[in-house]
Amino acid sequence: MSAFLQAMTQKAQANKQTIVLPEGEDQRTLEAAQAILAQGIADLVILGDVDQISASSYDLTGATLIDPRTSELRQEFADKLFELRRHKGMTPEKALELMDDVLYFGVMMVKMGKADGMVSGACHSTGDVLRPSLQILKTAPGSKLVSSFFIMDVPDCDLGENGMFAFGDCALEVNPDSQRLAQVALNTAKGWTDLTGAPARVALLSHSSHGSAKNDDAQKVVEATLMAKELAPELLIDGELQLDAAIIGSIGKAKAPDSPVAGQANVLVFPDLDSGNIGYKLVQRLAKAEAYGPVTQGIAAPVNDLSRGCSAADIVGVVAITCVQAIAQKAAQ
Protein backbone atom coordinates (compact mmCIF):
# COMPACT_ATOMS: atom_id res chain seq x y z
CA MET A 1 0.00 0.00 0.00
CA SER A 2 1.28 3.46 -0.90
CA ALA A 3 2.07 6.02 1.79
CA PHE A 4 -0.88 8.11 0.62
CA LEU A 5 -3.42 5.28 0.85
CA GLN A 6 -1.94 4.20 4.16
CA ALA A 7 -2.50 7.73 5.50
CA MET A 8 -6.09 7.74 4.19
CA THR A 9 -6.74 4.35 5.76
CA GLN A 10 -5.35 5.40 9.14
CA LYS A 11 -7.41 8.60 9.17
CA ALA A 12 -10.54 6.65 8.27
CA GLN A 13 -9.88 4.01 10.93
CA ALA A 14 -9.39 6.68 13.60
CA ASN A 15 -12.78 8.32 12.95
CA LYS A 16 -15.00 5.69 11.39
CA GLN A 17 -17.66 6.87 8.95
CA THR A 18 -20.63 5.08 7.38
CA ILE A 19 -20.40 4.65 3.62
CA VAL A 20 -23.10 3.39 1.25
CA LEU A 21 -22.09 0.91 -1.46
CA PRO A 22 -25.13 0.73 -3.74
CA GLU A 23 -23.71 -1.89 -6.12
CA GLY A 24 -24.05 -4.87 -3.83
CA GLU A 25 -24.58 -7.33 -6.64
CA ASP A 26 -21.17 -6.54 -8.14
CA GLN A 27 -18.52 -9.04 -7.02
CA ARG A 28 -15.76 -6.41 -6.84
CA THR A 29 -17.90 -4.40 -4.45
CA LEU A 30 -18.38 -7.38 -2.16
CA GLU A 31 -14.69 -8.26 -2.26
CA ALA A 32 -13.86 -4.66 -1.38
CA ALA A 33 -16.49 -4.62 1.37
CA GLN A 34 -14.91 -7.68 3.00
CA ALA A 35 -11.51 -5.92 3.06
CA ILE A 36 -12.98 -2.63 4.33
CA LEU A 37 -14.77 -4.36 7.19
CA ALA A 38 -11.76 -6.52 8.07
CA GLN A 39 -9.49 -3.46 8.24
CA GLY A 40 -12.02 -1.32 10.14
CA ILE A 41 -11.91 1.42 7.50
CA ALA A 42 -15.64 2.19 7.53
CA ASP A 43 -19.05 1.00 8.57
CA LEU A 44 -20.87 -0.12 5.45
CA VAL A 45 -24.39 -0.14 4.10
CA ILE A 46 -24.61 -2.42 1.06
CA LEU A 47 -27.63 -2.13 -1.22
CA GLY A 48 -29.08 -4.82 -3.45
CA ASP A 49 -30.76 -8.20 -3.30
CA VAL A 50 -30.10 -9.18 0.33
CA ASP A 51 -30.52 -12.93 -0.27
CA GLN A 52 -28.05 -12.85 -3.16
CA ILE A 53 -25.53 -10.76 -1.22
CA SER A 54 -25.84 -12.96 1.87
CA ALA A 55 -25.27 -16.08 -0.23
CA SER A 56 -21.93 -14.79 -1.53
CA SER A 57 -18.66 -16.27 -0.32
CA TYR A 58 -17.52 -12.98 1.21
CA ASP A 59 -17.47 -12.31 4.94
CA LEU A 60 -19.65 -9.22 5.35
CA THR A 61 -20.06 -9.48 9.11
CA GLY A 62 -20.94 -6.06 10.49
CA ALA A 63 -22.33 -4.63 7.25
CA THR A 64 -25.94 -3.48 7.00
CA LEU A 65 -27.62 -5.09 3.98
CA ILE A 66 -30.67 -3.34 2.53
CA ASP A 67 -32.89 -4.11 -0.45
CA PRO A 68 -34.41 -0.74 -1.39
CA ARG A 69 -37.40 -2.48 -2.93
CA THR A 70 -38.50 -3.87 0.43
CA SER A 71 -36.89 -1.50 2.93
CA GLU A 72 -38.95 0.07 5.68
CA LEU A 73 -37.15 3.33 4.82
CA ARG A 74 -38.63 3.35 1.33
CA GLN A 75 -41.73 5.48 2.00
CA GLU A 76 -39.90 7.92 4.29
CA PHE A 77 -37.26 8.50 1.61
CA ALA A 78 -39.86 8.86 -1.14
CA ASP A 79 -41.76 11.45 0.89
CA LYS A 80 -38.58 13.47 1.43
CA LEU A 81 -37.59 13.21 -2.23
CA PHE A 82 -41.04 14.47 -3.26
CA GLU A 83 -40.67 17.40 -0.86
CA LEU A 84 -37.22 18.25 -2.23
CA ARG A 85 -38.15 17.96 -5.91
CA ARG A 86 -41.85 18.86 -6.14
CA HIS A 87 -40.93 22.26 -7.62
CA LYS A 88 -39.23 20.36 -10.44
CA GLY A 89 -42.37 18.34 -11.18
CA MET A 90 -41.68 15.38 -8.92
CA THR A 91 -44.81 13.44 -7.95
CA PRO A 92 -45.27 11.13 -4.94
CA GLU A 93 -45.65 8.21 -7.33
CA LYS A 94 -42.44 9.01 -9.21
CA ALA A 95 -40.53 9.54 -5.95
CA LEU A 96 -41.60 6.10 -4.72
CA GLU A 97 -40.66 4.55 -8.05
CA LEU A 98 -37.17 6.11 -7.84
CA MET A 99 -36.61 4.30 -4.54
CA ASP A 100 -36.19 1.14 -6.64
CA ASP A 101 -33.01 2.76 -7.99
CA VAL A 102 -30.10 1.90 -5.69
CA LEU A 103 -28.34 5.17 -6.54
CA TYR A 104 -31.30 7.35 -5.57
CA PHE A 105 -31.87 5.25 -2.45
CA GLY A 106 -28.18 5.49 -1.54
CA VAL A 107 -28.08 9.26 -1.97
CA MET A 108 -31.23 9.56 0.15
CA MET A 109 -29.44 7.63 2.92
CA VAL A 110 -26.75 10.32 2.87
CA LYS A 111 -29.31 13.12 2.71
CA MET A 112 -31.24 11.73 5.68
CA GLY A 113 -28.10 11.38 7.80
CA LYS A 114 -28.07 7.60 7.80
CA ALA A 115 -24.71 7.53 5.99
CA ASP A 116 -21.80 9.92 5.62
CA GLY A 117 -20.98 9.30 1.97
CA MET A 118 -21.47 7.04 -1.04
CA VAL A 119 -19.11 5.27 -3.44
CA SER A 120 -20.46 3.92 -6.72
CA GLY A 121 -19.69 3.61 -10.41
CA ALA A 122 -18.32 0.07 -10.77
CA CYS A 123 -21.34 -0.72 -12.93
CA HIS A 124 -22.97 2.71 -13.40
CA SER A 125 -21.95 5.68 -15.54
CA THR A 126 -20.66 8.93 -14.08
CA GLY A 127 -23.88 10.64 -15.13
CA ASP A 128 -25.99 8.06 -13.33
CA VAL A 129 -23.93 8.47 -10.14
CA LEU A 130 -23.85 12.27 -10.13
CA ARG A 131 -27.44 12.97 -11.24
CA PRO A 132 -29.17 12.01 -7.97
CA SER A 133 -26.30 13.52 -5.98
CA LEU A 134 -26.81 16.93 -7.57
CA GLN A 135 -30.60 16.73 -7.48
CA ILE A 136 -30.78 15.73 -3.82
CA LEU A 137 -27.57 16.79 -2.05
CA LYS A 138 -26.78 19.79 -4.29
CA THR A 139 -23.52 21.72 -4.10
CA ALA A 140 -21.64 22.39 -0.88
CA PRO A 141 -21.91 25.80 0.78
CA GLY A 142 -19.64 28.25 -1.02
CA SER A 143 -19.23 26.00 -4.05
CA LYS A 144 -20.87 26.80 -7.37
CA LEU A 145 -19.96 23.68 -9.29
CA VAL A 146 -18.97 20.05 -8.98
CA SER A 147 -15.52 19.20 -10.27
CA SER A 148 -12.86 16.59 -9.58
CA PHE A 149 -9.18 16.07 -8.96
CA PHE A 150 -6.64 13.28 -8.90
CA ILE A 151 -3.95 12.78 -6.31
CA MET A 152 -0.84 11.90 -8.29
CA ASP A 153 1.99 10.18 -6.43
CA VAL A 154 5.15 10.19 -8.57
CA PRO A 155 7.91 7.79 -7.48
CA ASP A 156 11.49 9.02 -7.01
CA CYS A 157 10.43 12.64 -7.37
CA ASP A 158 11.22 15.61 -5.13
CA LEU A 159 8.90 18.07 -6.89
CA GLY A 160 5.54 19.20 -5.57
CA GLU A 161 5.03 17.70 -2.12
CA ASN A 162 7.76 15.06 -2.22
CA GLY A 163 6.40 13.82 -5.54
CA MET A 164 2.73 14.23 -4.68
CA PHE A 165 0.37 16.59 -6.51
CA ALA A 166 -3.31 17.33 -6.98
CA PHE A 167 -4.39 17.59 -10.62
CA GLY A 168 -7.72 19.28 -11.33
CA ASP A 169 -10.01 19.00 -13.21
CA CYS A 170 -9.22 15.86 -15.19
CA ALA A 171 -12.64 14.22 -15.33
CA LEU A 172 -15.70 16.50 -15.25
CA GLU A 173 -15.40 20.16 -16.32
CA VAL A 174 -14.96 20.08 -20.11
CA ASN A 175 -14.12 23.68 -20.99
CA PRO A 176 -14.65 25.92 -17.96
CA ASP A 177 -14.84 29.67 -18.40
CA SER A 178 -12.65 31.83 -16.19
CA GLN A 179 -15.20 31.93 -13.36
CA ARG A 180 -15.63 28.17 -13.30
CA LEU A 181 -11.88 27.62 -13.62
CA ALA A 182 -11.34 29.81 -10.57
CA GLN A 183 -13.82 27.65 -8.65
CA VAL A 184 -12.04 24.47 -9.78
CA ALA A 185 -8.79 25.95 -8.44
CA LEU A 186 -10.30 26.80 -5.05
CA ASN A 187 -12.07 23.46 -4.72
CA THR A 188 -8.94 21.53 -5.65
CA ALA A 189 -6.85 23.48 -3.15
CA LYS A 190 -9.35 22.64 -0.42
CA GLY A 191 -9.56 19.01 -1.49
CA TRP A 192 -5.78 18.71 -1.43
CA THR A 193 -5.49 20.11 2.09
CA ASP A 194 -8.47 18.10 3.37
CA LEU A 195 -6.82 14.86 2.26
CA THR A 196 -3.12 15.49 2.79
CA GLY A 197 -3.08 18.13 5.52
CA ALA A 198 -0.43 20.05 3.53
CA PRO A 199 -0.90 23.72 2.57
CA ALA A 200 -1.85 24.18 -1.08
CA ARG A 201 0.45 25.98 -3.51
CA VAL A 202 -1.75 26.39 -6.57
CA ALA A 203 -0.63 26.96 -10.15
CA LEU A 204 -3.17 27.62 -12.91
CA LEU A 205 -1.49 26.13 -15.94
CA SER A 206 -1.24 27.47 -19.48
CA HIS A 207 1.06 27.43 -22.51
CA SER A 208 2.08 30.90 -21.30
CA SER A 209 3.87 32.23 -18.21
CA HIS A 210 3.03 35.72 -16.96
CA GLY A 211 2.15 37.14 -20.35
CA SER A 212 4.69 35.33 -22.55
CA ALA A 213 1.82 34.64 -24.96
CA LYS A 214 -1.16 36.85 -25.65
CA ASN A 215 -4.34 35.08 -26.74
CA ASP A 216 -7.81 34.21 -25.49
CA ASP A 217 -6.80 30.85 -23.99
CA ALA A 218 -4.04 32.38 -21.88
CA GLN A 219 -6.24 35.31 -20.92
CA LYS A 220 -8.87 32.94 -19.55
CA VAL A 221 -6.30 31.57 -17.12
CA VAL A 222 -5.14 35.06 -16.17
CA GLU A 223 -8.72 36.10 -15.38
CA ALA A 224 -9.38 32.89 -13.44
CA THR A 225 -6.29 33.51 -11.33
CA LEU A 226 -7.39 37.05 -10.48
CA MET A 227 -10.86 35.79 -9.49
CA ALA A 228 -9.43 33.02 -7.32
CA LYS A 229 -7.09 35.44 -5.56
CA GLU A 230 -9.98 37.78 -4.85
CA LEU A 231 -12.11 34.96 -3.45
CA ALA A 232 -9.28 33.46 -1.36
CA PRO A 233 -6.62 36.11 -0.72
CA GLU A 234 -4.97 33.92 1.92
CA LEU A 235 -4.26 31.15 -0.60
CA LEU A 236 -0.89 30.77 -2.32
CA ILE A 237 -2.03 30.83 -5.94
CA ASP A 238 -0.62 32.09 -9.23
CA GLY A 239 -1.10 31.89 -12.98
CA GLU A 240 -0.84 31.80 -15.81
CA LEU A 241 2.16 29.46 -15.54
CA GLN A 242 3.66 26.88 -17.83
CA LEU A 243 4.09 23.47 -16.28
CA ASP A 244 7.87 23.68 -15.97
CA ALA A 245 7.66 27.14 -14.41
CA ALA A 246 5.12 25.83 -11.92
CA ILE A 247 7.11 22.90 -10.55
CA ILE A 248 10.83 23.40 -11.28
CA GLY A 249 12.56 25.98 -9.08
CA SER A 250 15.17 27.30 -11.50
CA ILE A 251 12.67 27.69 -14.34
CA GLY A 252 10.10 29.27 -12.03
CA LYS A 253 12.64 31.88 -10.96
CA ALA A 254 13.53 32.63 -14.57
CA LYS A 255 10.01 32.82 -15.97
CA ALA A 256 8.08 34.19 -12.99
CA PRO A 257 10.60 35.63 -10.49
CA ASP A 258 7.99 37.41 -8.38
CA SER A 259 5.59 34.48 -8.12
CA PRO A 260 4.82 33.04 -4.66
CA VAL A 261 4.13 29.66 -6.27
CA ALA A 262 6.42 29.20 -9.28
CA GLY A 263 8.78 26.28 -8.93
CA GLN A 264 7.02 24.79 -5.90
CA ALA A 265 3.38 24.17 -6.86
CA ASN A 266 1.71 21.07 -5.49
CA VAL A 267 -1.79 21.77 -6.89
CA LEU A 268 -1.92 21.97 -10.68
CA VAL A 269 -5.07 23.31 -12.31
CA PHE A 270 -5.52 22.54 -16.00
CA PRO A 271 -7.35 24.96 -18.30
CA ASP A 272 -9.70 22.34 -19.77
CA LEU A 273 -10.58 18.67 -19.67
CA ASP A 274 -8.48 17.76 -22.70
CA SER A 275 -5.25 18.99 -21.14
CA GLY A 276 -6.15 17.66 -17.69
CA ASN A 277 -7.09 14.17 -18.81
CA ILE A 278 -4.08 13.88 -21.12
CA GLY A 279 -1.79 15.30 -18.44
CA TYR A 280 -2.71 12.91 -15.66
CA LYS A 281 -2.53 9.89 -17.97
CA LEU A 282 0.89 10.95 -19.27
CA VAL A 283 2.23 11.19 -15.73
CA GLN A 284 0.54 7.94 -14.73
CA ARG A 285 1.88 5.95 -17.68
CA LEU A 286 5.28 7.51 -18.37
CA ALA A 287 6.34 8.46 -14.85
CA LYS A 288 4.72 5.31 -13.36
CA ALA A 289 2.74 7.51 -10.95
CA GLU A 290 -0.09 6.22 -8.83
CA ALA A 291 -3.29 8.09 -9.72
CA TYR A 292 -6.01 8.24 -7.05
CA GLY A 293 -9.33 9.49 -8.27
CA PRO A 294 -11.18 11.14 -9.74
CA VAL A 295 -12.14 12.51 -6.34
CA THR A 296 -15.39 14.42 -6.66
CA GLN A 297 -15.56 17.81 -4.98
CA GLY A 298 -18.20 20.47 -4.51
CA ILE A 299 -21.11 18.23 -3.49
CA ALA A 300 -22.72 18.91 -0.09
CA ALA A 301 -21.71 15.41 1.08
CA PRO A 302 -19.01 13.16 -0.38
CA VAL A 303 -20.10 11.00 -3.30
CA ASN A 304 -17.34 9.45 -5.38
CA ASP A 305 -17.56 7.85 -8.79
CA LEU A 306 -15.54 4.75 -9.63
CA SER A 307 -14.24 3.73 -13.01
CA ARG A 308 -16.23 0.85 -14.46
CA GLY A 309 -12.89 -0.88 -14.92
CA CYS A 310 -12.02 -0.57 -11.23
CA SER A 311 -10.65 -3.36 -9.09
CA ALA A 312 -11.72 -4.30 -5.56
CA ALA A 313 -8.54 -2.63 -4.29
CA ASP A 314 -9.52 0.57 -6.09
CA ILE A 315 -12.88 0.54 -4.30
CA VAL A 316 -11.19 0.11 -0.92
CA GLY A 317 -8.99 3.12 -1.62
CA VAL A 318 -11.86 5.33 -2.76
CA VAL A 319 -13.89 4.40 0.31
CA ALA A 320 -10.99 5.45 2.55
CA ILE A 321 -10.68 8.76 0.66
CA THR A 322 -14.45 9.31 0.93
CA CYS A 323 -14.26 8.77 4.69
CA VAL A 324 -11.52 11.41 5.00
CA GLN A 325 -13.62 13.83 2.92
CA ALA A 326 -16.58 13.23 5.24
CA ILE A 327 -14.43 13.85 8.31
CA ALA A 328 -13.14 17.12 6.84
CA GLN A 329 -16.63 18.31 5.87
CA LYS A 330 -17.92 17.68 9.36
CA ALA A 331 -14.96 19.51 10.90
CA ALA A 332 -15.68 22.53 8.71
CA GLN A 333 -19.35 22.79 9.76
Salt bridges, closest charged atoms under 4 A:
GLU23 OE2 - HIS124 ND1 2.63
ASP26 OD2 - ARG28 NH2 2.88
ASP49 OD2 - ARG69 NH2 3.85
ASP67 OD2 - ARG69 NH2 2.81
GLU83 OE2 - LYS80 NZ 3.44
GLU97 OE2 - LYS94 NZ 3.74
ASP100 OD1 - ARG74 NH1 2.75
ASP116 OD1 - LYS330 NZ 2.76
ASP128 OD1 - ARG131 NH1 3.20
GLU161 OE1 - ARG201 NH2 3.10
GLU173 OE2 - ARG180 NH2 2.67
ASP194 OD2 - LYS190 NZ 2.69
ASP238 OD2 - HIS210 NE2 2.90
ASP238 OD1 - LYS229 NZ 3.57
ASP244 OD2 - LYS255 NZ 3.38
